[in-house]
Amino acid sequence: MPTMPNIIRRASSSGHINLSNRKVISDLQRWYVPAIGEFIGTAMFLYLAVGGADAVSRGTTEGTGVLGIAFAFGIGLMVTAWAFGRISGALFNPAITLSCLITGNLCVAKACMYFVCQLLGACLGVAMARGNTPGNVKLGVINYLQNGESLARGFFLEFWLTCILCFVYLMTTEERSKSSFMAPLPIGFTLFSCHLFATRYDNASINPARAFATSLVSRQFTRDHWIYWIGPFGGGIMAAALYIFFCYFDFDIVTAANKAQHRAEVAAAPGETVK
């Protein structure tokens, strides 16, 4: 069976394809392929994360359960981000989408498309995990305030942890970063750390799509559900502001200048060698 590039190549050589057709193909690649990638990637991520979190939270001690939940989300994000990073950017999170929109990495239309795909993909992934792990929803799935935690504490946990996650995403996927191909590693470990911190208090959503999907599939919307939207979106805005601040002062140029100055100082010192 001829592949799509071969079909396009043959049509082009025979003169049956014009510039308008090429534009349609380009639009398909620039818009719908990344959107589908974001949908499937979000579904895969939450299928692994929610299913793993639900499994490890059954019949385990609290400490072991929290560690297992953190691993499920961190490793789940890491592997799926590596797989879909070159397709859609592997955002998988409306808060990160908002950060990318504010920083100019996404246009409004694509951000809206990603937002919808992330919600739908999250619902699919959680529903699949729910179907494979029947029974009552356990510790690692539904987001709610635990142990009498206040709304304010839950809000600021979501705010600051999402801010950290979004900022790490923006900095490690930045085009000027020499190690952007390794971005899934720090992003996954950041989510791992966030879940270690907040799972005992509010189950560490840090992702409005995850909070919405788990509540929808389990049909358990709590009164504090709103903090899992407002907190992460606020954190995404803060992360974008920090990123814009550092970019305004050309952080990469400043870093290079500091390294050059350090090298010059070491070279000028007697008996010192430049590393």
C-alpha positions as CSV (number, residue, x, y, z in Angstrom):
1,M,0.0,0.0,0.0
2,P,1.5,3.4,-1.0
3,T,2.2,5.7,1.9
4,M,0.9,9.3,2.1
5,P,4.3,10.9,1.2
6,N,4.5,8.6,-1.9
7,I,0.9,9.6,-2.9
8,I,1.8,13.3,-2.5
9,R,5.1,12.8,-4.4
10,R,3.3,11.0,-7.3
11,A,0.5,13.6,-7.5
12,S,3.1,16.4,-7.4
13,S,5.1,14.9,-10.2
14,S,2.0,14.3,-12.3
15,G,0.8,17.8,-11.8
16,H,-2.4,16.8,-10.0
17,I,-1.5,18.7,-6.8
18,N,-1.5,22.5,-6.5
19,L,-0.4,25.0,-3.9
20,S,-3.9,25.0,-2.3
21,N,-3.7,21.3,-1.7
22,R,-0.2,21.7,-0.2
23,K,-1.7,24.3,2.1
24,V,-4.5,21.9,3.2
25,I,-1.9,19.3,4.0
26,S,0.2,21.8,5.9
27,D,-2.9,23.0,7.9
28,L,-3.7,19.3,8.7
29,Q,-0.2,18.8,10.0
30,R,0.0,22.0,12.0
31,W,-3.5,21.8,13.7
32,Y,-5.2,18.5,13.7
33,V,-2.3,16.1,14.1
34,P,-1.0,17.9,17.2
35,A,-4.5,18.1,18.6
36,I,-5.0,14.4,18.1
37,G,-1.7,13.8,19.7
38,E,-2.6,15.8,22.7
39,F,-5.9,13.9,23.0
40,I,-4.3,10.5,22.8
41,G,-1.3,11.5,25.0
42,T,-3.5,12.9,27.8
43,A,-5.6,9.7,27.7
44,M,-2.5,7.5,27.9
45,F,-1.0,9.6,30.7
46,L,-4.0,9.5,32.9
47,Y,-4.7,5.9,32.1
48,L,-1.3,5.0,33.5
49,A,-1.3,7.5,36.3
50,V,-4.9,7.0,37.6
51,G,-4.8,3.3,37.2
52,G,-1.5,3.0,38.9
53,A,-2.5,5.3,41.7
54,D,-5.7,3.4,42.3
55,A,-3.8,0.1,42.4
56,V,-1.1,1.1,44.8
57,S,-3.5,2.8,47.2
58,R,-5.4,-0.4,47.9
59,G,-4.2,-2.4,50.9
60,T,-1.1,-0.3,51.5
61,T,0.0,2.0,54.4
62,E,-0.4,5.7,53.9
63,G,3.3,6.4,53.3
64,T,3.7,3.6,50.8
65,G,0.5,4.6,49.1
66,V,1.7,8.2,48.7
67,L,5.0,7.1,47.3
68,G,3.3,4.8,44.8
69,I,0.9,7.5,43.7
70,A,3.7,9.9,43.1
71,F,5.6,7.3,41.1
72,A,2.5,6.5,39.0
73,F,1.9,10.1,38.0
74,G,5.6,11.1,37.6
75,I,6.6,8.1,35.6
76,G,3.3,8.1,33.6
77,L,3.9,11.7,32.6
78,M,7.6,11.2,31.8
79,V,7.1,8.3,29.4
80,T,4.1,9.8,27.6
81,A,5.8,13.2,27.3
82,W,8.8,11.6,25.7
83,A,6.5,9.8,23.2
84,F,4.3,12.8,22.3
85,G,6.7,15.7,22.8
86,R,7.5,16.0,19.1
87,I,3.9,15.6,18.1
88,S,2.0,18.1,20.2
89,G,4.5,19.4,22.9
90,A,3.0,16.9,25.4
91,L,1.3,19.6,27.6
92,F,-1.5,17.2,28.9
93,N,-2.6,20.0,31.3
94,P,-4.9,23.0,30.7
95,A,-2.8,25.0,33.2
96,I,0.4,24.4,31.1
97,T,-1.7,25.3,28.0
98,L,-2.6,28.6,29.6
99,S,1.1,29.3,30.4
100,C,2.1,28.6,26.8
101,L,-0.7,30.8,25.5
102,I,0.4,33.8,27.7
103,T,4.1,33.3,26.8
104,G,3.2,33.2,23.1
105,N,4.1,29.6,22.5
106,L,0.5,28.8,21.5
107,C,-2.0,30.9,19.6
108,V,-5.5,31.3,21.0
109,A,-7.1,28.9,18.5
110,K,-4.6,26.1,19.1
111,A,-4.8,26.7,22.9
112,C,-8.6,26.3,22.8
113,M,-8.2,23.1,20.7
114,Y,-5.7,21.7,23.1
115,F,-7.9,22.6,26.1
116,V,-10.8,20.6,24.6
117,C,-8.6,17.7,23.6
118,Q,-7.1,17.6,27.1
119,L,-10.5,17.4,28.8
120,L,-11.8,14.8,26.4
121,G,-8.5,12.8,26.6
122,A,-8.5,13.0,30.4
123,C,-12.1,11.6,30.5
124,L,-11.2,8.8,28.2
125,G,-8.1,7.8,30.1
126,V,-9.8,7.9,33.5
127,A,-12.8,6.0,32.1
128,M,-10.5,3.3,30.7
129,A,-8.6,3.1,34.0
130,R,-11.9,2.9,35.9
131,G,-13.1,0.1,33.7
132,N,-9.9,-1.9,34.3
133,T,-9.9,-1.3,38.1
134,P,-13.5,-1.7,39.1
135,G,-14.7,-0.9,42.7
136,N,-14.8,2.2,44.9
137,V,-12.6,5.1,44.1
138,K,-9.6,5.1,46.4
139,L,-7.0,7.5,47.6
140,G,-5.2,8.2,44.4
141,V,-8.1,9.2,42.2
142,I,-10.6,11.8,43.4
143,N,-9.3,15.2,44.4
144,Y,-10.7,16.5,47.7
145,L,-9.4,18.2,50.8
146,Q,-8.4,15.7,53.4
147,N,-8.0,15.7,57.2
148,G,-10.0,18.9,57.6
149,E,-7.7,21.0,55.4
150,S,-8.9,24.6,54.7
151,L,-9.9,25.9,51.3
152,A,-7.2,28.5,51.5
153,R,-4.5,25.9,52.1
154,G,-5.8,23.6,49.3
155,F,-6.0,26.6,46.9
156,F,-2.4,27.7,47.6
157,L,-1.1,24.1,47.4
158,E,-2.6,23.8,43.9
159,F,-1.5,27.3,43.0
160,W,2.2,27.0,43.9
161,L,2.7,23.4,42.9
162,T,1.2,24.1,39.5
163,C,3.3,27.2,39.2
164,I,6.4,25.1,39.7
165,L,5.3,22.5,37.3
166,C,4.4,25.0,34.6
167,F,7.7,27.0,35.1
168,V,9.8,23.8,34.8
169,Y,7.9,22.9,31.6
170,L,8.5,26.4,30.1
171,M,12.2,26.5,30.9
172,T,13.0,22.9,29.9
173,T,11.2,23.0,26.6
174,E,12.5,26.5,25.8
175,E,13.9,26.6,22.3
176,R,17.2,28.0,23.5
177,S,17.6,25.1,26.0
178,K,20.4,22.8,24.9
179,S,18.8,19.9,26.8
180,S,15.2,20.3,25.6
181,F,15.2,16.7,24.4
182,M,15.6,15.7,28.0
183,A,12.6,17.8,29.2
184,P,10.3,14.9,30.1
185,L,12.8,13.9,32.8
186,P,12.7,17.0,35.0
187,I,9.0,17.5,34.2
188,G,8.1,14.0,35.3
189,F,10.3,14.3,38.5
190,T,8.6,17.6,39.2
191,L,5.2,16.0,39.1
192,F,6.5,13.2,41.3
193,S,7.8,15.7,43.9
194,C,4.5,17.6,43.8
195,H,2.5,14.5,44.5
196,L,4.8,13.5,47.4
197,F,4.1,16.9,48.9
198,A,0.4,17.4,48.4
199,T,-1.3,13.9,48.1
200,R,-1.9,13.7,51.9
201,Y,-3.6,17.1,51.9
202,D,-5.6,17.5,48.7
203,N,-4.6,14.5,46.5
204,A,-2.4,16.8,44.4
205,S,-4.4,17.5,41.2
206,I,-2.1,20.2,39.7
207,N,-4.2,19.5,36.5
208,P,-7.8,20.7,36.0
209,A,-8.3,18.1,33.3
210,R,-7.4,15.3,35.8
211,A,-9.6,16.7,38.6
212,F,-12.6,17.1,36.2
213,A,-12.2,13.7,34.6
214,T,-11.9,11.8,37.8
215,S,-14.9,13.6,39.3
216,L,-17.0,13.1,36.2
217,V,-16.2,9.4,35.7
218,S,-16.8,8.6,39.3
219,R,-19.8,11.0,39.5
220,Q,-18.4,12.6,42.7
221,F,-18.1,16.3,42.5
222,T,-17.1,17.8,45.8
223,R,-17.9,21.3,47.1
224,D,-14.2,22.2,47.0
225,H,-13.9,21.1,43.3
226,W,-13.4,24.7,42.2
227,I,-10.0,25.1,43.8
228,Y,-8.7,22.4,41.4
229,W,-9.5,24.8,38.6
230,I,-8.8,28.3,40.0
231,G,-5.6,27.2,41.8
232,P,-3.8,25.6,38.8
233,F,-4.9,28.3,36.4
234,G,-3.5,30.9,38.8
235,G,-0.3,29.0,39.1
236,G,-0.1,28.8,35.3
237,I,-0.4,32.5,35.1
238,M,2.3,33.1,37.7
239,A,4.6,30.7,36.0
240,A,4.1,32.5,32.7
241,A,4.8,35.8,34.4
242,L,8.1,34.5,35.9
243,Y,9.1,33.1,32.5
244,I,8.4,36.4,30.7
245,F,10.4,38.2,33.4
246,F,13.5,36.1,32.9
247,C,13.2,36.2,29.1
248,Y,12.9,40.0,29.3
249,F,16.3,40.2,30.9
250,D,17.7,37.6,28.5
251,F,18.6,35.0,31.2
252,D,20.6,32.9,28.8
253,I,22.9,35.9,27.8
254,V,23.3,36.8,31.5
255,T,24.2,33.2,32.3
256,A,26.8,33.1,29.5
257,A,28.3,36.5,30.6
258,N,28.6,35.3,34.2
259,K,30.4,32.1,33.0
260,A,32.7,34.2,30.9
261,Q,33.5,36.5,33.8
262,H,34.2,33.6,36.1
263,R,36.5,32.0,33.5
264,A,38.4,35.3,33.2
265,E,38.7,35.7,37.0
266,V,40.0,32.1,37.3
267,A,42.5,32.6,34.4
268,A,43.8,35.9,36.0
269,A,44.4,34.2,39.4
270,P,47.9,32.8,39.8
271,G,48.2,29.1,40.0
272,E,44.6,28.5,38.9
273,T,43.5,26.6,35.9
274,V,40.4,27.3,33.8
275,K,37.9,24.4,33.9
